[in-house]
């Protein structure tokens, strides 16, 4: 589709430290979905403990021109909240 996603903004709260041998799980869900950008809520967990909570805004851009571009319909469908993947 000749587009890529780039990070536009990150707001992260580092709540607890992780250790080298920890088994971590990363959870991500789409909170906002626009025509050319989206916001994801992300968490890094060790068991029931949340170590990091973040909101990440990414933008869809044309791969060559690095100008904003619409998210392709088939990608938009996969990102839509409630869509199983």
The first five atom37 places (N, CA, C, CB, O) and aatype in JSON, in Angstrom:
{
  "aatype": [20, 20, 20, 20, 20, 20, 20, 20, 20, 20, 20, 20, 20, 20, 20, 20, 20, 20, 20, 20, 20, 20, 20, 20, 20, 20, 20, 20, 20, 20, 20, 20, 20, 20, 20, 20, 20, 20, 20, 20, 20, 20, 20, 20, 20, 20, 20, 20, 20, 20, 20, 20, 20, 20, 20, 20, 20, 20, 20, 20, 20, 20, 20, 20, 20, 20, 20, 20, 20, 20, 20, 20, 20, 20, 20, 20, 20, 20, 20, 20, 20, 20, 20, 20, 20],
  "atom_mask": [
    [1, 1, 1, 1, 1],
    [1, 1, 1, 1, 1],
    [1, 1, 1, 1, 1],
    [1, 1, 1, 1, 1],
    [1, 1, 1, 1, 1],
    [1, 1, 1, 1, 1],
    [1, 1, 1, 1, 1],
    [1, 1, 1, 1, 1],
    [1, 1, 1, 1, 1],
    [1, 1, 1, 1, 1],
    [1, 1, 1, 1, 1],
    [1, 1, 1, 1, 1],
    [1, 1, 1, 1, 1],
    [1, 1, 1, 1, 1],
    [1, 1, 1, 1, 1],
    [1, 1, 1, 1, 1],
    [1, 1, 1, 1, 1],
    [1, 1, 1, 1, 1],
    [1, 1, 1, 1, 1],
    [1, 1, 1, 1, 1],
    [1, 1, 1, 1, 1],
    [1, 1, 1, 1, 1],
    [1, 1, 1, 1, 1],
    [1, 1, 1, 1, 1],
    [1, 1, 1, 1, 1],
    [1, 1, 1, 1, 1],
    [1, 1, 1, 1, 1],
    [1, 1, 1, 1, 1],
    [1, 1, 1, 1, 1],
    [1, 1, 1, 1, 1],
    [1, 1, 1, 1, 1],
    [1, 1, 1, 1, 1],
    [1, 1, 1, 1, 1],
    [1, 1, 1, 1, 1],
    [1, 1, 1, 1, 1],
    [1, 1, 1, 1, 1],
    [1, 1, 1, 1, 1],
    [1, 1, 1, 1, 1],
    [1, 1, 1, 1, 1],
    [1, 1, 1, 1, 1],
    [1, 1, 1, 1, 1],
    [1, 1, 1, 1, 1],
    [1, 1, 1, 1, 1],
    [1, 1, 1, 1, 1],
    [1, 1, 1, 1, 1],
    [1, 1, 1, 1, 1],
    [1, 1, 1, 1, 1],
    [1, 1, 1, 1, 1],
    [1, 1, 1, 1, 1],
    [1, 1, 1, 1, 1],
    [1, 1, 1, 1, 1],
    [1, 1, 1, 1, 1],
    [1, 1, 1, 1, 1],
    [1, 1, 1, 1, 1],
    [1, 1, 1, 1, 1],
    [1, 1, 1, 1, 1],
    [1, 1, 1, 1, 1],
    [1, 1, 1, 1, 1],
    [1, 1, 1, 1, 1],
    [1, 1, 1, 1, 1],
    [1, 1, 1, 1, 1],
    [1, 1, 1, 1, 1],
    [1, 1, 1, 1, 1],
    [1, 1, 1, 1, 1],
    [1, 1, 1, 1, 1],
    [1, 1, 1, 1, 1],
    [1, 1, 1, 1, 1],
    [1, 1, 1, 1, 1],
    [1, 1, 1, 1, 1],
    [1, 1, 1, 1, 1],
    [1, 1, 1, 1, 1],
    [1, 1, 1, 1, 1],
    [1, 1, 1, 1, 1],
    [1, 1, 1, 1, 1],
    [1, 1, 1, 1, 1],
    [1, 1, 1, 1, 1],
    [1, 1, 1, 1, 1],
    [1, 1, 1, 1, 1],
    [1, 1, 1, 1, 1],
    [1, 1, 1, 1, 1],
    [1, 1, 1, 1, 1],
    [1, 1, 1, 1, 1],
    [1, 1, 1, 1, 1],
    [1, 1, 1, 1, 1],
    [1, 1, 1, 1, 1]
  ],
  "atom_positions": [
    [[0.81, -1.21, 0.0], [0.0, 0.0, 0.0], [0.85, 1.27, 0.0], [-0.92, 0.0, 1.2], [0.32, 2.38, -0.06]],
    [[2.16, 1.1, 0.06], [3.1, 2.22, 0.01], [2.93, 3.21, 1.16], [2.95, 2.93, -1.29], [3.18, 4.41, 0.99]],
    [[2.49, 2.72, 2.32], [2.39, 3.56, 3.51], [3.14, 2.89, 4.66], [0.9, 3.81, 3.9], [3.36, 1.68, 4.65]],
    [[3.54, 3.7, 5.63], [4.16, 3.21, 6.86], [3.54, 3.97, 8.03], [5.72, 3.39, 6.83], [2.96, 5.04, 7.85]],
    [[3.68, 3.4, 9.21], [3.2, 4.07, 10.43], [4.41, 4.61, 11.18], [2.36, 3.1, 11.33], [5.41, 3.91, 11.35]],
    [[4.3, 5.85, 11.63], [5.37, 6.49, 12.39], [4.81, 6.96, 13.73], [5.99, 7.67, 11.6], [3.65, 7.37, 13.82]],
    [[5.63, 6.91, 14.76], [5.2, 7.37, 16.08], [5.19, 8.89, 16.08], [6.14, 6.83, 17.21], [6.17, 9.53, 15.73]],
    [[4.06, 9.43, 16.47], [3.89, 10.9, 16.54], [4.04, 11.4, 17.97], [2.52, 11.31, 15.99], [4.61, 12.47, 18.2]],
    [[3.52, 10.62, 18.93], [3.54, 11.07, 20.32], [3.44, 9.86, 21.25], [2.37, 12.08, 20.6], [2.73, 8.89, 20.95]],
    [[4.16, 9.93, 22.36], [4.08, 8.88, 23.38], [3.94, 9.55, 24.74], [5.34, 7.95, 23.35], [4.67, 10.48, 25.07]],
    [[2.98, 9.06, 25.51], [2.83, 9.49, 26.9], [2.91, 8.22, 27.73], [1.46, 10.29, 27.14], [2.0, 7.39, 27.67]],
    [[3.99, 8.07, 28.5], [4.23, 6.81, 29.21], [4.42, 7.05, 30.7], [5.45, 6.1, 28.63], [5.11, 7.98, 31.12]],
    [[3.79, 6.19, 31.49], [3.99, 6.18, 32.94], [4.72, 4.89, 33.3], [2.63, 6.29, 33.71], [4.18, 3.8, 33.13]],
    [[5.94, 5.04, 33.81], [6.72, 3.89, 34.26], [6.37, 3.67, 35.73], [8.29, 4.11, 34.06], [6.8, 4.43, 36.6]],
    [[5.59, 2.63, 35.99], [5.02, 2.43, 37.32], [5.87, 1.56, 38.24], [3.67, 1.83, 37.18], [5.94, 1.81, 39.44]],
    [[6.51, 0.54, 37.68], [7.34, -0.38, 38.46], [8.48, -0.87, 37.58], [6.5, -1.59, 39.01], [8.35, -0.9, 36.36]],
    [[9.6, -1.25, 38.19], [10.73, -1.74, 37.38], [10.53, -3.19, 36.94], [12.03, -1.6, 38.16], [9.87, -3.97, 37.63]],
    [[11.11, -3.53, 35.82], [11.18, -4.92, 35.37], [12.62, -5.4, 35.59], [10.75, -5.07, 33.84], [13.55, -4.6, 35.65]],
    [[12.76, -6.7, 35.72], [14.09, -7.32, 35.89], [14.42, -8.12, 34.63], [14.13, -8.24, 37.17], [13.53, -8.46, 33.85]],
    [[15.67, -8.41, 34.45], [16.16, -9.07, 33.24], [15.41, -10.37, 32.93], [17.63, -9.34, 33.37], [15.05, -10.59, 31.77]],
    [[15.18, -11.21, 33.9], [14.56, -12.51, 33.65], [13.04, -12.52, 33.8], [15.14, -13.53, 34.58], [12.43, -13.59, 33.75]],
    [[12.4, -11.36, 33.98], [10.95, -11.3, 34.12], [10.24, -11.75, 32.84], [10.51, -9.88, 34.5], [10.7, -11.46, 31.73]],
    [[9.15, -12.44, 33.01], [8.27, -12.77, 31.9], [7.24, -11.65, 31.81], [7.59, -14.18, 32.09], [6.44, -11.46, 32.72]],
    [[7.28, -10.91, 30.71], [6.41, -9.74, 30.55], [5.4, -9.97, 29.43], [7.25, -8.48, 30.26], [5.68, -10.68, 28.47]],
    [[4.25, -9.37, 29.58], [3.22, -9.4, 28.55], [2.91, -7.97, 28.14], [1.94, -10.14, 29.05], [2.78, -7.09, 28.99]],
    [[2.79, -7.74, 26.85], [2.45, -6.43, 26.32], [1.02, -6.49, 25.8], [3.45, -5.99, 25.2], [0.69, -7.33, 24.96]],
    [[0.18, -5.6, 26.3], [-1.21, -5.52, 25.89], [-1.41, -4.21, 25.13], [-2.18, -5.62, 27.13], [-0.9, -3.16, 25.54]],
    [[-2.13, -4.28, 24.05], [-2.34, -3.09, 23.22], [-3.77, -3.11, 22.69], [-1.32, -3.04, 22.04], [-4.27, -4.14, 22.25]],
    [[-4.42, -1.94, 22.74], [-5.75, -1.83, 22.15], [-5.89, -0.44, 21.51], [-6.86, -2.05, 23.23], [-5.3, 0.54, 21.96]],
    [[-6.67, -0.39, 20.45], [-6.91, 0.87, 19.75], [-7.97, 1.64, 20.54], [-7.36, 0.62, 18.26], [-9.05, 1.12, 20.81]],
    [[-7.65, 2.88, 20.88], [-8.59, 3.75, 21.59], [-9.26, 4.75, 20.66], [-7.89, 4.5, 22.7], [-10.45, 5.06, 20.82]],
    [[-8.52, 5.25, 19.7], [-9.05, 6.21, 18.73], [-8.55, 5.81, 17.35], [-8.62, 7.69, 19.09], [-7.4, 5.42, 17.19]],
    [[-9.43, 5.91, 16.38], [-9.07, 5.55, 15.01], [-9.55, 6.64, 14.07], [-9.66, 4.18, 14.61], [-10.75, 6.84, 13.89]],
    [[-8.59, 7.35, 13.47], [-8.92, 8.41, 12.53], [-8.61, 7.97, 11.1], [-8.16, 9.69, 12.86], [-8.25, 6.82, 10.87]],
    [[-8.75, 8.88, 10.18], [-8.49, 8.54, 8.76], [-7.01, 8.31, 8.49], [-8.99, 9.66, 7.86], [-6.66, 7.48, 7.64]],
    [[-6.14, 9.03, 9.21], [-4.71, 8.91, 8.93], [-3.88, 8.71, 10.21], [-4.22, 10.14, 8.19], [-2.65, 8.74, 10.15]],
    [[-4.53, 8.5, 11.35], [-3.79, 8.28, 12.59], [-4.62, 7.45, 13.56], [-3.39, 9.62, 13.25], [-5.83, 7.26, 13.37]],
    [[-3.96, 6.95, 14.59], [-4.66, 6.21, 15.62], [-3.92, 6.36, 16.94], [-4.8, 4.73, 15.24], [-2.73, 6.65, 16.98]],
    [[-4.68, 6.16, 18.02], [-4.11, 6.19, 19.37], [-4.31, 4.81, 19.97], [-4.78, 7.31, 20.26], [-5.41, 4.25, 19.94]],
    [[-3.22, 4.26, 20.53], [-3.28, 2.96, 21.17], [-2.98, 3.1, 22.65], [-2.28, 1.97, 20.51], [-2.11, 3.88, 23.05]],
    [[-3.7, 2.36, 23.46], [-3.37, 2.23, 24.88], [-2.5, 0.98, 25.0], [-4.67, 2.13, 25.8], [-2.86, -0.08, 24.49]],
    [[-1.38, 1.11, 25.66], [-0.47, -0.02, 25.81], [-0.12, -0.21, 27.28], [0.81, 0.18, 24.98], [0.02, 0.76, 28.03]],
    [[0.01, -1.46, 27.67], [0.45, -1.81, 29.02], [1.5, -2.91, 28.92], [-0.76, -2.27, 29.9], [1.41, -3.8, 28.08]],
    [[2.48, -2.82, 29.8], [3.43, -3.9, 29.98], [3.16, -4.46, 31.36], [4.94, -3.42, 29.83], [3.17, -3.73, 32.35]],
    [[2.91, -5.77, 31.43], [2.51, -6.41, 32.69], [3.46, -7.55, 33.03], [1.07, -6.93, 32.6], [3.98, -8.25, 32.16]],
    [[3.65, -7.71, 34.32], [4.31, -8.89, 34.89], [3.25, -9.53, 35.77], [5.65, -8.52, 35.71], [3.0, -9.08, 36.88]],
    [[2.63, -10.6, 35.25], [1.5, -11.18, 35.97], [0.38, -10.16, 36.04], [1.92, -11.65, 37.39], [-0.04, -9.61, 35.03]],
    [[-0.11, -9.92, 37.25], [-1.2, -8.96, 37.46], [-0.69, -7.52, 37.62], [-2.0, -9.35, 38.68], [-1.49, -6.58, 37.6]],
    [[0.62, -7.35, 37.78], [1.18, -6.01, 38.01], [1.39, -5.26, 36.7], [2.5, -6.1, 38.77], [1.99, -5.78, 35.76]],
    [[0.89, -4.03, 36.65], [1.14, -3.17, 35.51], [2.45, -2.42, 35.76], [-0.05, -2.16, 35.28], [2.59, -1.7, 36.75]],
    [[3.42, -2.6, 34.85], [4.72, -1.94, 34.99], [4.79, -0.64, 34.2], [5.83, -2.88, 34.53], [5.48, 0.3, 34.59]],
    [[4.07, -0.6, 33.1], [4.09, 0.57, 32.23], [2.7, 0.76, 31.63], [5.16, 0.43, 31.11], [2.08, -0.2, 31.17]],
    [[2.21, 1.98, 31.65], [0.96, 2.33, 30.98], [1.27, 3.47, 30.03], [-0.18, 2.72, 32.01], [1.86, 4.47, 30.43]],
    [[0.87, 3.33, 28.77], [1.21, 4.35, 27.78], [0.07, 4.57, 26.8], [2.48, 3.96, 27.02], [-0.76, 3.69, 26.57]],
    [[0.06, 5.78, 26.24], [-0.8, 6.11, 25.1], [0.14, 6.51, 23.98], [-1.85, 7.27, 25.44], [1.0, 7.37, 24.14]],
    [[-0.03, 5.86, 22.84], [0.86, 6.08, 21.7], [0.02, 6.5, 20.5], [1.69, 4.8, 21.38], [-0.89, 5.79, 20.08]],
    [[0.35, 7.67, 19.94], [-0.31, 8.13, 18.72], [0.63, 7.85, 17.56], [-0.68, 9.67, 18.79], [1.8, 8.25, 17.58]],
    [[0.12, 7.16, 16.55], [0.9, 6.9, 15.34], [0.17, 7.49, 14.15], [1.14, 5.37, 15.14], [-1.06, 7.58, 14.13]],
    [[0.95, 7.89, 13.16], [0.4, 8.48, 11.95], [0.74, 7.59, 10.76], [0.93, 9.92, 11.73], [1.81, 6.98, 10.71]],
    [[-0.18, 7.54, 9.82], [0.05, 6.83, 8.58], [0.62, 7.83, 7.58], [-1.27, 6.16, 8.04], [0.04, 8.9, 7.37]],
    [[1.74, 7.5, 6.97], [2.37, 8.41, 6.0], [2.74, 7.65, 4.73], [3.62, 9.08, 6.62], [2.98, 6.44, 4.75]],
    [[2.79, 8.39, 3.64], [3.26, 7.84, 2.37], [4.74, 7.45, 2.54], [3.08, 8.88, 1.2], [5.55, 8.23, 3.03]],
    [[5.06, 6.24, 2.13], [6.42, 5.71, 2.33], [7.49, 6.57, 1.67], [6.5, 4.29, 1.79], [8.59, 6.71, 2.22]],
    [[7.21, 7.14, 0.53], [8.23, 7.91, -0.2], [8.25, 9.38, 0.17], [8.0, 7.77, -1.68], [9.32, 9.95, 0.39]],
    [[7.09, 10.0, 0.24], [7.02, 11.44, 0.49], [6.99, 11.78, 1.97], [5.79, 12.02, -0.17], [7.24, 12.93, 2.34]],
    [[6.7, 10.81, 2.84], [6.56, 11.04, 4.28], [5.55, 12.13, 4.57], [7.91, 11.4, 4.91], [5.73, 12.93, 5.49]],
    [[4.47, 12.15, 3.78], [3.35, 13.06, 3.99], [2.19, 12.23, 4.51], [2.96, 13.82, 2.67], [2.11, 11.03, 4.22]],
    [[1.27, 12.83, 5.29], [0.12, 12.08, 5.8], [-0.63, 11.37, 4.68], [-0.83, 13.0, 6.56], [-0.79, 11.9, 3.58]],
    [[-1.09, 10.16, 5.0], [-1.85, 9.37, 4.03], [-2.99, 8.67, 4.75], [-0.93, 8.33, 3.3], [-2.89, 8.39, 5.95]],
    [[-4.07, 8.39, 4.03], [-5.19, 7.65, 4.62], [-4.74, 6.24, 4.95], [-6.4, 7.63, 3.66], [-3.95, 5.63, 4.23]],
    [[-5.24, 5.73, 6.06], [-5.0, 4.34, 6.4], [-5.77, 3.49, 5.39], [-5.44, 4.01, 7.89], [-6.96, 3.71, 5.19]],
    [[-5.1, 2.52, 4.74], [-5.79, 1.69, 3.74], [-7.01, 0.98, 4.35], [-4.81, 0.65, 3.14], [-6.97, 0.58, 5.51]],
    [[-8.09, 0.83, 3.58], [-9.33, 0.23, 4.11], [-9.13, -1.12, 4.77], [-10.32, 0.1, 3.0], [-9.72, -1.38, 5.82]],
    [[-8.32, -2.01, 4.17], [-8.14, -3.34, 4.77], [-7.39, -3.27, 6.1], [-7.39, -4.26, 3.81], [-7.61, -4.11, 6.98]],
    [[-6.52, -2.28, 6.27], [-5.83, -2.08, 7.55], [-6.79, -1.45, 8.54], [-4.56, -1.19, 7.37], [-6.83, -1.85, 9.71]],
    [[-7.56, -0.47, 8.1], [-8.56, 0.19, 8.95], [-9.52, -0.84, 9.53], [-9.35, 1.26, 8.14], [-9.86, -0.78, 10.72]],
    [[-9.96, -1.79, 8.7], [-10.88, -2.82, 9.17], [-10.24, -3.67, 10.27], [-11.31, -3.72, 7.99], [-10.92, -4.01, 11.24]],
    [[-8.97, -4.0, 10.13], [-8.29, -4.83, 11.14], [-8.04, -4.06, 12.43], [-6.96, -5.34, 10.59], [-7.97, -4.67, 13.5]],
    [[-7.91, -2.74, 12.35], [-7.63, -1.92, 13.52], [-8.89, -1.49, 14.27], [-6.86, -0.7, 13.11], [-8.82, -1.1, 15.44]],
    [[-10.04, -1.57, 13.61], [-11.28, -1.09, 14.21], [-11.54, -1.78, 15.55], [-12.46, -1.31, 13.25], [-11.48, -3.01, 15.63]],
    [[-11.84, -1.0, 16.61], [-12.14, -1.61, 17.91], [-13.23, -2.67, 17.8], [-12.56, -0.53, 18.91], [-14.23, -2.48, 17.12]],
    [[-13.0, -3.78, 18.48], [-13.96, -4.87, 18.46], [-13.74, -5.88, 17.35], [-15.33, -4.33, 18.35], [-14.39, -6.92, 17.32]],
    [[-12.82, -5.58, 16.42], [-12.53, -6.5, 15.34], [-11.58, -7.58, 15.81], [-11.95, -5.76, 14.13], [-10.51, -7.27, 16.34]],
    [[-11.94, -8.83, 15.64], [-11.06, -9.96, 16.02], [-9.95, -10.09, 15.0], [-11.86, -11.29, 16.13], [-10.16, -9.89, 13.81]],
    [[-8.74, -10.45, 15.49], [-7.62, -10.62, 14.58], [-7.05, -12.0, 14.67], [-6.54, -9.62, 14.86], [-6.09, -12.32, 13.97]]
  ]
}
